[in-house]
Amino acid sequence: MTQVRSEQLAAQVQRELAPVYFIHGDETLLVNECADSIRAAARGQGYSEREVFHVDAGFDWNRLLTACGSLSLFSERRLLELRLPGGKPGREGAAALTDYAQQVPEDTLLMILSAKLEPAARRSKWVQALDRAGVSVAVWPIDAGQLPAWIDQRLRAHGMHASHEALQALADRVEGNLLAADQEIEKLYLLHGAGEVDLETVTELVTDSARYDVYKLVDSALAGDAVHAQRVLAGLRGEGVEQVLVLWALTREIRSLAGMSRDVAGGTSPARVLAAHHVWDKRKALVGGALQRIRAPQWWSLLQRCTAIDRIIKGRAAGNGWDELLQLVLRLAGLRPA
C-alpha cells in the first residue's frame, strides 16, 4: 500500500506510474491538479487512449469490467478514469472495484476521482483493495492557518514574492476558496508580473471572493468571533440571500443548543449530550464552547428572539429584518448589543 500526499504526487508519477490511483477529497482544485499530473505522466508513457466513466445512480459496473477485458483498437495502453462524486460505489460497485484491484489488467491505468471518504469507508474492503493495488491520495482541505503559506508557494511558482501583510490580505479575501485563490494568483501574475507583491497591490487587484454562507455565519457566531460573523452576514446580505434562510439556519442551531443546554443543566455530561445529539467530531469543540459560554435560560431567550424576528421578516411586526439578524448574531457571539 502506498499513500502519497497531494503535493508529492507530481514527483511520484514522474518516477513511476502505478496501475491504480485513488484520489479522494472535497477540494476540487487539488483533486483536479492531481488528476492532471497523472494524465500528463500517462500520455508521456504511451497511454494514448482515455475512457471516462461517470458513476451515478444507474451506472452499470459491467461497463468498467468490459472495458478492462476488451482489447484496445487504438493503442496498447489505456487510461480508465472513474469519477465517483458521492464517494460510495454501492454493493455492486464495491465488488467490481475489489475484483479489479485483485486482478489488475496489463497496460491499463485506472484513476478514480472520489469525494471525501467517511471513516467507515476508509476501512472498507474495496478501499483497502485499491490501496494495495496502487497509490492512494487523500486530498485534505487547507485550513485558515495554512492558507497564507499555500498562497506564498503558488506565488513563488509564478516568480512572485509577497509580504506577510499581502499574503494575509489575499487569504482573507478568498477565505478558504482555493479555486478563487488560484484565479486571483493568475490574475495578479497577468496584471502585475513577476516580482514583489505588496499589500497595496493586493488591495487594488484582488476581488473579494469569500464564500459566504449561512453555515459559516452560524459557526463564526458560535465561536464567539463577532467581527467575522458580522462580515459574513454583510456578505450574505450583499449577495441577496433571503433573510428567512439566514433566520432558519440560526434558529435551527439555537433550538438544538437550547435542548443540549437543558440536558447539561439537568446533570448529563457534555460529552454524552454531544454524542446523543449526533454532533460531528469536528464541531464538538465549537458547540461545547458555546454551551459553556451561554447558559440554558439565555438559549431560550435567543429562541424567543428568533420568533420575534420571524414576525418582522414576514411583515407582521415593525422593524428591520437585517438589523434584527445582526443583533441576534452578536448576542450569539457573546456580545450585548444596544
Secondary structure, DSSP 8 states (H G I E B T S, - for coil): -EE--GGGHHHHHHH---SEEEEEES-HHHHHHHHHHHHHHHHHTT--EEEEEE--TT--THHHHHHHHS--SS-S-EEEEEEETTS--HHHHHHHHHHHHHS--TTEEEEEEE----HHHHTSHHHHHHHHHSEEEEE----TTTHHHHHHHHHHHTTEEE-HHHHHHHHHHHTT-HHHHHHHHHHHHHHH-SEEE-HHHHHHH--------HHHHHHHHHTT-HHHHHHHHHHHHHTT--HHHHHHHHHHHHHHHHHHHHHHHTT--HHHHHHHTT--HHHHHHHHHHHHHS-HHHHHHHHHHHHHHHHHHTTSSSS-HHHHHHHHHHHHTT----
